[in-house]
């Protein structure tokens, strides 16, 4: 009976810790985002001076940018909208790997140290993918308003280049920032096709491809773009509502994909808490190590399969 109570208490504490960690990270991210929006608004009105953030690890950053991997990492960071250099991200990833390595080795067994370090690398790049996808989703939600602004500007007789610059000033990030880059490229002589093509490379989505294709064809053929943008605005609004409904319906499946590996890792802590040193004895033999690696591999396969099955392209 005492063992059962201990198991129940350990499981409850672990779940409560996970819930509090998620709430804390969400609150921190929301507060940081609200602070950044306020700073951007005050900077735009001139109430506070615009001061660039001090960069760190300049030497490492320069060396990374010269390599092919560093250039790819720089492009991925640019797509996320994060104010961080490749050198800073690399050092942060190494610190995360070292922390998880030491934590896994101390709390579980020495064998779990390298596995936790590999997990840290995966978490770092998954964080970049999550930030990029979140930025793409936010940009997609702004596309109906962007299409509406372009239609109104072109109907008023403005050129498409001028309309893009006007939309960059009126829209918030990320649409405003991305359109500002497009306007800057057009100002230095880049073609409309190249500037909008780089935009679709940074933020790939079906909705943006349709909008860019409409703008490029209208600009190239000299057609009447207003009616096309009006129809496109209505279509984007409908797709926006459809995507919201699909995401709501699949939210439970998405949470299941994350709960499966979390329960697996939690069972390791539970096993080691019930009997101290059990994991160290289990991973002391090649058979036990192979069993742990296979188990982690199966959890990873399950995570990927659930995510694949729950993915619906709208």
N, C-alpha and C positions, 0 to 999 in steps of 0.2 A: 504493500500500500504506500509506503514511503517512497519507493522507487517511482511509482506511478505519479505521485504528487510532484516529485522532482522533475519528471519528464514534462508534465503539464505546465509547471511553473517556468521551466526553461523555454519551452515553446512559446508561451505567452510573452515572456520578456523579449525573445528574439523578434516576434512579430511586432510588438510594440515599438522596439527599437527601429525596425525597418519603416514603420509608419511615420514615426517622428523624424527619421532621416529624410524621407520623401517630402514631408511637410516643410521641414527646414530648408531643404534645397529649393523647393518651389517658392517659398516666401522670400528667400534671398534673391532668386532670379527675378521675381516680380518687382521687388524693391529696387534692384539694380537697374532694371529696364525703365521703371518710372523715373528714377533719378537721371538716367541718361536722356530721356525725353525732355525733362525739365531743363537740364543743362543745355541741350541743343536749342530749345525754344528761347532761353535767355541769351544764349550766344548769338542767335540770329537777330534778336532785337537790340543787341549791343549793350545789354545790362550787365553782362560779365564778359571779361576779355577771353578770347579764344587762345588757350595755351595747350600746346601739344604735350602728349604724355611722354615722360622720359623713357627712353628705350634702354634695354639691358642686353648684355651678351652680344655686343657689336661684332667682335671678332668671330665668334661662332656663327653668327647670323650671316656674315659675309662668306664664310667658307661653305655654309649650307646652300646659299643661293647660287654658288658656282656649280654645284652638282645637279644631276638630272633629278634625283630624289628631292632635293631641296626646292627645285623649280616646281615640281608637281605639288609639293607641300604648300608652297606659296600660293598656287592657284586654288588649292582646296581651302586655304584660310581666307583668301579673298572672296570665295563664294559664300562663306559663312557670315561675313560681315563683322567678324571679331577683330578688335583692335589689338592684335598680337602678331609678333614677327615669327618667322620659322624658328629662329634661335630660341626665343622665349618658349615657344610650344615644345621644342625638343627637350629643353631643360626641365620643363614642367612634367613632361612625360617620363623622363628619367627619374625624377623625384617620386612620381606616382608608382612607378615600377619598383623602386627601391623600398618605398613604404609598404606596398602590398607584399613584396618578397619577405621582408622582415616580419610583418604581421602574420602571414601564413606559416612561416617557419616557427614563430614563437607560440602561436595559439593552437596550431594543429600538429604539424610534424615537419622535420627538415625537408622531406620529400615534396611538400606542398609549396615551398618557397619559390622554386622556378615556375611552377604552374601559376601561382599568384602573380608573378612578374609578367608572364605571358598574358594573363588576364588584364593586367594594367595597360599593356600595349593595345589590346583589343578595345578596352574601354575608352582609351584616348581617341582612337580613330572613329569609334562609334559615336563619341561626343561630337566630333566634327561632322559626321554624317547627319546626326540629329539636328545640329545647328543649321546646316545647309538646307535640310528638308523643311525645317521650321521657317526659314527665310523664304524658301520657294512657296510654301503654303501662304505666307503672309502676302507675298507678291501676287499670287494668283487671286487672292481676295481683293486686291486693289485693281485688278485688270478691268473690271466693269467701269469703275470710276475713271481709270486712265483712258479707256476707249471713249467714254462720254466727253471728257475734256478735249481729246483730239478731234472728235466730231464737231464740237461747238467751235473750236478754234479754226478748223478748216472751213466750216460753214461761214464764219465771219470773214473769210478771205485771206487768212494767214497761210503762209507756206508750211509744209509739213515739218521742216527743220525748226521753224519758229514755234510751232505748236508743241514739239517735243521739249524745247527749252521751257516753255510756259508750264507744261505738265510737271517738269522736274522741280519747278519752284513751288507749285501748289500742293503736290503730293508729299506725304510723309515717307520716311524710310520703311521698307527698302526700295520702293518704286522711285521715290525722289532721288535717292543716291544713284541708282542704276541709270536712270534717265539723264542725270547730270553727267555721268561718264559718257553716255551716248552723245549728248550735246557737245561735250568737250572734243570728242573724236571728230564730230562733224565740223566743228569750228576750225580744226587744224587741217582739214582737207580730206578726211576719210569719206568713203562713199557710204550711202545709206545702207546698202547691202552688207558691207563689212561691219559697220557699227552695230546694226541690229543683229547680225549673225553672232557677234561676240557676246551680245546680251543673252541670246538663247543658249550659248555655250556655258555661260556662268550660271544661269537659272533655267535649266531645261524643264519644260512642261508643255503639254499639248496645247493648253490655252494660249500660252505665249507664242508658240510656233504659229498658231492660226492667226493671231494678231499681227505678228511680224510679216507673215506671208501676205496678208491683206495690204499692209502698208507698203511692202516692197513692190508688189505687183501694181498697186495703184500709182506709186511714184515712178515706176519704170514705164508703164503704159500710158500714164497721164489720164487715168480714169477719174470718175467722180467718186471720191473716197467717203463723202459724208454719209450716203445711204448705206454703204457697206459697213461703216463703223456703227451706225445706228442699229442695224440688224445684229451686228456682232455683240453690241452691248447687251441686248436682250438675251442672246444665246449664252453669254458669259454669266449673266445673272442666274439663269436657270441651272447651268452647270455648277455654279457656286452652291446653290441650295441642294443639288443632288449630292455633291461631295460631302456636304455637312451631314446629310441624312445617312449616307453610307458610313462615314466615320463614326457616327453615333451608334449605328447598328453593330459595328465591328469592335467597339471599345472593349467589350468583355473578352473577346477572343485575343485582342492585343495584350490585355492584362494577363491572360492565361499564359501567353508565350513567355512573359517575364517571370511569372510565378513558378513555372516548372523548374528552371535552373536555381532560383532562389531557395526553393524547398530542398533541392538536392544539396546545395552548399550548407543550408541550415541543418540538415540531417547529420553532416559531418561534425559540426559544433555540438550537436546534441549527443552524438555517439561519444565524442571525446569528453563531454561533461559528465555523462553517466559513469564512464569508466576512464579514469585518467590514464593517458598513455596508450589507449587502445589503437589510435591511428598510427602512432609510431611503431607499434608492434606489427600492425597490419601491413604497413609500407616497408617493413624491414626485409621483406623477401621479394624476389622478382615477380612472383605470382600476384602478390598483393599490389605491387606497383602497376603491373599490367592491368589488373582489375580496375584500379582507380582511373588510369588513363582511358580505358575503354568506357567506363561510366561517364566521365566528363565528355568524351566524344559523343556518346549517345545523347547526353543532355544538349550538347551543341546542335546535333542533327535535329533533335526534337524542336528546339527553338527556331531553327531555320525553316523547318517544314511548316510549323504553325504560322510563322510570319508569311511564308509563301502562299499557304492556303487561304489566309485572311486578306490577301492583297487583291483588291478589285480595282482595275483601271477604269475610271469613268471618263 
